[in-house]
Amino acid sequence: MNDVAALEFTRQHAQPIPAERRAELLATPGFGDVFSDHMVTVRWSAEVGWHDATVGPLAAFSLHPATMALHYGQTIFEGMKAFWRPNGQRALFRPADHARRFNSSARRIAMPTLPEEDFVAAVDQMRRLNRAAADVLVAAGIRGATDVTGFGLLGHGLEMARASATRFVFEASALPRLSGALALAAAGVETGGAAHNRRFVLPQVTVEGDVAPELVTLAHDPQTSGGLLAAVPSDRVAAVEADLTAAGVDHWRIGRVEGDRGPGVELRG
């Protein structure tokens, strides 16, 4: 069992299926014939339990010849389905029940179970897209924005800061994170890409005040699709926030842009 309440999901860019081809596939999907262009993978070890939760592009697995599943059939297949409703909404069929059934299978073949809330969170992460937020920002005339992916929050913030010759100041306590993410980081779980991100931003990043090490880790953590980072003029913040709320988009104020200092990023406690 995993002692952590929830997993932190990173996201990697997938090459989406072209819109025209996607429409053709969704018209007559067929069971077992059409697949999403991305997938969730989560690693497990006896030392840290479930970790390295990733939403990434659909790809083939690379398995060692001694993989137990090849010899003893230790695999679990969970056939969750998604449907289009007549009103155009997408619907999932009882994800929590699928999570319970998944764990029942795991127990029967002596495999570690995955907390049901983590299973459902993985499904929730799979369905999230940035389009609604992007539409709001474009309509409001916001031109300073980027998606947060492989370089993590600080890395992509630094790219924006360099391009605009400004300094991005992030408030560590305001950074959004999934439940359990801080516990994982505090336990020493860190993705391999985070070390690269630390080296990338090191010359132009400062940490000020009492910032917990696990928050620094999360700020460097590479994301597969960590949402959008946008710089919004102060006189338009309230209107943009209202439009995001109306569109059903979660949003957070996590810092400010300072134009009177050299390019760089700062994580402040």
KOLPAZA-75174 format. One record per residue (C-alpha): x, y, z. Coordinates in steps of 0.02 Angstrom, whole numbers. Layout:
<pt c1="X" c2="Y" c3="Z"/>
...
This chain:
<pt c1="0" c2="0" c3="0"/>
<pt c1="56" c2="178" c3="-31"/>
<pt c1="68" c2="283" c3="127"/>
<pt c1="41" c2="444" c3="29"/>
<pt c1="-135" c2="513" c3="12"/>
<pt c1="-119" c2="563" c3="-171"/>
<pt c1="3" c2="566" c3="-315"/>
<pt c1="80" c2="714" c3="-405"/>
<pt c1="55" c2="692" c3="-593"/>
<pt c1="180" c2="760" c3="-717"/>
<pt c1="129" c2="779" c3="-898"/>
<pt c1="225" c2="758" c3="-1059"/>
<pt c1="179" c2="828" c3="-1228"/>
<pt c1="93" c2="704" c3="-1341"/>
<pt c1="73" c2="723" c3="-1528"/>
<pt c1="-116" c2="742" c3="-1534"/>
<pt c1="-213" c2="656" c3="-1671"/>
<pt c1="-261" c2="786" c3="-1804"/>
<pt c1="-436" c2="856" c3="-1775"/>
<pt c1="-504" c2="787" c3="-1940"/>
<pt c1="-441" c2="612" c3="-1904"/>
<pt c1="-502" c2="623" c3="-1723"/>
<pt c1="-678" c2="665" c3="-1785"/>
<pt c1="-675" c2="512" c3="-1899"/>
<pt c1="-621" c2="398" c3="-1757"/>
<pt c1="-749" c2="464" c3="-1634"/>
<pt c1="-889" c2="443" c3="-1760"/>
<pt c1="-872" c2="252" c3="-1750"/>
<pt c1="-747" c2="215" c3="-1612"/>
<pt c1="-778" c2="29" c3="-1586"/>
<pt c1="-723" c2="-63" c3="-1429"/>
<pt c1="-537" c2="-103" c3="-1426"/>
<pt c1="-506" c2="-20" c3="-1595"/>
<pt c1="-478" c2="164" c3="-1554"/>
<pt c1="-363" c2="224" c3="-1416"/>
<pt c1="-322" c2="390" c3="-1334"/>
<pt c1="-164" c2="477" c3="-1394"/>
<pt c1="-100" c2="483" c3="-1214"/>
<pt c1="-92" c2="367" c3="-1063"/>
<pt c1="-57" c2="363" c3="-876"/>
<pt c1="92" c2="268" c3="-805"/>
<pt c1="136" c2="252" c3="-620"/>
<pt c1="290" c2="163" c3="-550"/>
<pt c1="294" c2="60" c3="-391"/>
<pt c1="434" c2="3" c3="-276"/>
<pt c1="437" c2="-73" c3="-104"/>
<pt c1="537" c2="75" c3="-39"/>
<pt c1="423" c2="220" c3="-89"/>
<pt c1="263" c2="136" c3="-150"/>
<pt c1="174" c2="216" c3="-298"/>
<pt c1="271" c2="362" c3="-375"/>
<pt c1="323" c2="447" c3="-538"/>
<pt c1="143" c2="467" c3="-596"/>
<pt c1="146" c2="529" c3="-775"/>
<pt c1="21" c2="573" c3="-910"/>
<pt c1="117" c2="549" c3="-1072"/>
<pt c1="98" c2="504" c3="-1255"/>
<pt c1="30" c2="333" c3="-1301"/>
<pt c1="183" c2="225" c3="-1329"/>
<pt c1="241" c2="45" c3="-1325"/>
<pt c1="312" c2="-24" c3="-1162"/>
<pt c1="493" c2="-78" c3="-1149"/>
<pt c1="498" c2="-235" c3="-1040"/>
<pt c1="644" c2="-337" c3="-975"/>
<pt c1="636" c2="-520" c3="-1031"/>
<pt c1="622" c2="-571" c3="-848"/>
<pt c1="469" c2="-464" c3="-817"/>
<pt c1="353" c2="-568" c3="-709"/>
<pt c1="200" c2="-523" c3="-811"/>
<pt c1="274" c2="-615" c3="-960"/>
<pt c1="301" c2="-773" c3="-859"/>
<pt c1="163" c2="-776" c3="-729"/>
<pt c1="28" c2="-665" c3="-802"/>
<pt c1="36" c2="-533" c3="-665"/>
<pt c1="-56" c2="-396" c3="-757"/>
<pt c1="-218" c2="-305" c3="-725"/>
<pt c1="-329" c2="-241" c3="-865"/>
<pt c1="-465" c2="-118" c3="-819"/>
<pt c1="-583" c2="-84" c3="-963"/>
<pt c1="-651" c2="88" c3="-918"/>
<pt c1="-755" c2="169" c3="-1053"/>
<pt c1="-796" c2="349" c3="-1098"/>
<pt c1="-954" c2="404" c3="-1188"/>
<pt c1="-1021" c2="554" c3="-1282"/>
<pt c1="-1187" c2="615" c3="-1212"/>
<pt c1="-1321" c2="686" c3="-1327"/>
<pt c1="-1282" c2="861" c3="-1262"/>
<pt c1="-1099" c2="845" c3="-1315"/>
<pt c1="-1029" c2="811" c3="-1141"/>
<pt c1="-904" c2="672" c3="-1111"/>
<pt c1="-950" c2="548" c3="-976"/>
<pt c1="-852" c2="412" c3="-885"/>
<pt c1="-940" c2="259" c3="-819"/>
<pt c1="-916" c2="242" c3="-630"/>
<pt c1="-728" c2="277" c3="-614"/>
<pt c1="-731" c2="248" c3="-425"/>
<pt c1="-807" c2="75" c3="-453"/>
<pt c1="-672" c2="37" c3="-579"/>
<pt c1="-542" c2="89" c3="-450"/>
<pt c1="-615" c2="-33" c3="-323"/>
<pt c1="-619" c2="-172" c3="-451"/>
<pt c1="-439" c2="-134" c3="-500"/>
<pt c1="-385" c2="-153" c3="-318"/>
<pt c1="-485" c2="-313" c3="-299"/>
<pt c1="-387" c2="-386" c3="-445"/>
<pt c1="-224" c2="-326" c3="-370"/>
<pt c1="-259" c2="-410" c3="-203"/>
<pt c1="-305" c2="-575" c3="-287"/>
<pt c1="-136" c2="-586" c3="-375"/>
<pt c1="-34" c2="-515" c3="-230"/>
<pt c1="7" c2="-350" c3="-315"/>
<pt c1="11" c2="-182" c3="-223"/>
<pt c1="-155" c2="-89" c3="-223"/>
<pt c1="-173" c2="91" c3="-281"/>
<pt c1="-277" c2="207" c3="-171"/>
<pt c1="-445" c2="234" c3="-254"/>
<pt c1="-428" c2="423" c3="-245"/>
<pt c1="-264" c2="411" c3="-341"/>
<pt c1="-345" c2="303" c3="-476"/>
<pt c1="-485" c2="430" c3="-497"/>
<pt c1="-360" c2="575" c3="-492"/>
<pt c1="-263" c2="493" c3="-635"/>
<pt c1="-422" c2="484" c3="-738"/>
<pt c1="-463" c2="665" c3="-695"/>
<pt c1="-289" c2="721" c3="-751"/>
<pt c1="-310" c2="628" c3="-915"/>
<pt c1="-466" c2="728" c3="-959"/>
<pt c1="-399" c2="901" c3="-919"/>
<pt c1="-355" c2="1015" c3="-1064"/>
<pt c1="-295" c2="1195" c3="-1075"/>
<pt c1="-415" c2="1250" c3="-1211"/>
<pt c1="-545" c2="1334" c3="-1099"/>
<pt c1="-411" c2="1434" c3="-1008"/>
<pt c1="-325" c2="1480" c3="-1170"/>
<pt c1="-488" c2="1543" c3="-1245"/>
<pt c1="-516" c2="1657" c3="-1095"/>
<pt c1="-339" c2="1728" c3="-1104"/>
<pt c1="-348" c2="1759" c3="-1292"/>
<pt c1="-517" c2="1845" c3="-1275"/>
<pt c1="-445" c2="1958" c3="-1139"/>
<pt c1="-297" c2="2005" c3="-1250"/>
<pt c1="-168" c2="1920" c3="-1139"/>
<pt c1="-10" c2="1889" c3="-1239"/>
<pt c1="114" c2="1837" c3="-1105"/>
<pt c1="79" c2="1654" c3="-1068"/>
<pt c1="153" c2="1480" c3="-1086"/>
<pt c1="106" c2="1303" c3="-1045"/>
<pt c1="202" c2="1227" c3="-900"/>
<pt c1="280" c2="1064" c3="-957"/>
<pt c1="453" c2="984" c3="-954"/>
<pt c1="552" c2="1132" c3="-883"/>
<pt c1="435" c2="1145" c3="-733"/>
<pt c1="362" c2="1306" c3="-663"/>
<pt c1="529" c2="1392" c3="-631"/>
<pt c1="602" c2="1342" c3="-799"/>
<pt c1="455" c2="1404" c3="-902"/>
<pt c1="441" c2="1558" c3="-791"/>
<pt c1="623" c2="1594" c3="-829"/>
<pt c1="591" c2="1580" c3="-1016"/>
<pt c1="454" c2="1711" c3="-1001"/>
<pt c1="562" c2="1821" c3="-892"/>
<pt c1="707" c2="1816" c3="-1015"/>
<pt c1="593" c2="1854" c3="-1163"/>
<pt c1="518" c2="2006" c3="-1074"/>
<pt c1="674" c2="2064" c3="-981"/>
<pt c1="578" c2="2054" c3="-816"/>
<pt c1="586" c2="1957" c3="-653"/>
<pt c1="453" c2="1830" c3="-605"/>
<pt c1="425" c2="1820" c3="-417"/>
<pt c1="328" c2="1665" c3="-361"/>
<pt c1="251" c2="1649" c3="-188"/>
<pt c1="294" c2="1473" c3="-131"/>
<pt c1="143" c2="1456" c3="-19"/>
<pt c1="25" c2="1500" c3="-162"/>
<pt c1="84" c2="1365" c3="-282"/>
<pt c1="-56" c2="1239" c3="-321"/>
<pt c1="-17" c2="1055" c3="-295"/>
<pt c1="-110" c2="892" c3="-284"/>
<pt c1="-144" c2="818" c3="-115"/>
<pt c1="4" c2="713" c3="-61"/>
<pt c1="130" c2="798" c3="-175"/>
<pt c1="221" c2="884" c3="-33"/>
<pt c1="230" c2="722" c3="64"/>
<pt c1="309" c2="634" c3="-85"/>
<pt c1="435" c2="774" c3="-109"/>
<pt c1="476" c2="777" c3="77"/>
<pt c1="506" c2="589" c3="70"/>
<pt c1="640" c2="617" c3="-62"/>
<pt c1="540" c2="567" c3="-216"/>
<pt c1="602" c2="675" c3="-359"/>
<pt c1="587" c2="646" c3="-546"/>
<pt c1="744" c2="628" c3="-650"/>
<pt c1="701" c2="783" c3="-752"/>
<pt c1="697" c2="892" c3="-597"/>
<pt c1="886" c2="882" c3="-579"/>
<pt c1="907" c2="944" c3="-757"/>
<pt c1="784" c2="1085" c3="-722"/>
<pt c1="883" c2="1139" c3="-569"/>
<pt c1="1040" c2="1155" c3="-676"/>
<pt c1="945" c2="1249" c3="-811"/>
<pt c1="878" c2="1386" c3="-697"/>
<pt c1="1022" c2="1392" c3="-571"/>
<pt c1="1112" c2="1546" c3="-642"/>
<pt c1="955" c2="1653" c3="-634"/>
<pt c1="850" c2="1586" c3="-490"/>
<pt c1="849" c2="1639" c3="-309"/>
<pt c1="756" c2="1569" c3="-159"/>
<pt c1="713" c2="1700" c3="-30"/>
<pt c1="641" c2="1678" c3="144"/>
<pt c1="588" c2="1519" c3="230"/>
<pt c1="540" c2="1405" c3="85"/>
<pt c1="524" c2="1220" c3="127"/>
<pt c1="638" c2="1107" c3="23"/>
<pt c1="489" c2="1007" c3="-38"/>
<pt c1="411" c2="1165" c3="-112"/>
<pt c1="575" c2="1201" c3="-203"/>
<pt c1="568" c2="1023" c3="-271"/>
<pt c1="391" c2="1046" c3="-336"/>
<pt c1="435" c2="1212" c3="-418"/>
<pt c1="571" c2="1121" c3="-518"/>
<pt c1="467" c2="967" c3="-556"/>
<pt c1="438" c2="935" c3="-742"/>
<pt c1="255" c2="927" c3="-791"/>
<pt c1="174" c2="843" c3="-940"/>
<pt c1="36" c2="971" c3="-941"/>
<pt c1="44" c2="1080" c3="-787"/>
<pt c1="-81" c2="1207" c3="-847"/>
<pt c1="-48" c2="1382" c3="-912"/>
<pt c1="63" c2="1515" c3="-835"/>
<pt c1="0" c2="1689" c3="-884"/>
<pt c1="57" c2="1865" c3="-844"/>
<pt c1="-99" c2="1971" c3="-829"/>
<pt c1="-95" c2="2162" c3="-811"/>
<pt c1="-156" c2="2212" c3="-638"/>
<pt c1="-304" c2="2310" c3="-707"/>
<pt c1="-369" c2="2155" c3="-796"/>
<pt c1="-341" c2="2023" c3="-662"/>
<pt c1="-515" c2="2031" c3="-586"/>
<pt c1="-602" c2="2019" c3="-755"/>
<pt c1="-493" c2="1874" c3="-812"/>
<pt c1="-522" c2="1782" c3="-649"/>
<pt c1="-710" c2="1806" c3="-666"/>
<pt c1="-706" c2="1738" c3="-844"/>
<pt c1="-601" c2="1588" c3="-791"/>
<pt c1="-723" c2="1550" c3="-651"/>
<pt c1="-870" c2="1564" c3="-771"/>
<pt c1="-781" c2="1443" c3="-889"/>
<pt c1="-757" c2="1318" c3="-747"/>
<pt c1="-567" c2="1336" c3="-748"/>
<pt c1="-468" c2="1321" c3="-585"/>
<pt c1="-346" c2="1466" c3="-567"/>
<pt c1="-225" c2="1538" c3="-441"/>
<pt c1="-129" c2="1699" c3="-414"/>
<pt c1="47" c2="1637" c3="-379"/>
<pt c1="157" c2="1790" c3="-393"/>
<pt c1="197" c2="1948" c3="-487"/>
<pt c1="307" c2="2018" c3="-624"/>
<pt c1="437" c2="2150" c3="-581"/>
<pt c1="503" c2="2257" c3="-722"/>
<pt c1="636" c2="2355" c3="-629"/>
<pt c1="753" c2="2207" c3="-602"/>
<pt c1="856" c2="2100" c3="-719"/>
<pt c1="785" c2="1942" c3="-800"/>
<pt c1="766" c2="1798" c3="-680"/>
<pt c1="648" c2="1703" c3="-567"/>
<pt c1="628" c2="1707" c3="-379"/>
<pt c1="540" c2="1586" c3="-262"/>
<pt c1="491" c2="1679" c3="-105"/>
<pt c1="431" c2="1613" c3="63"/>
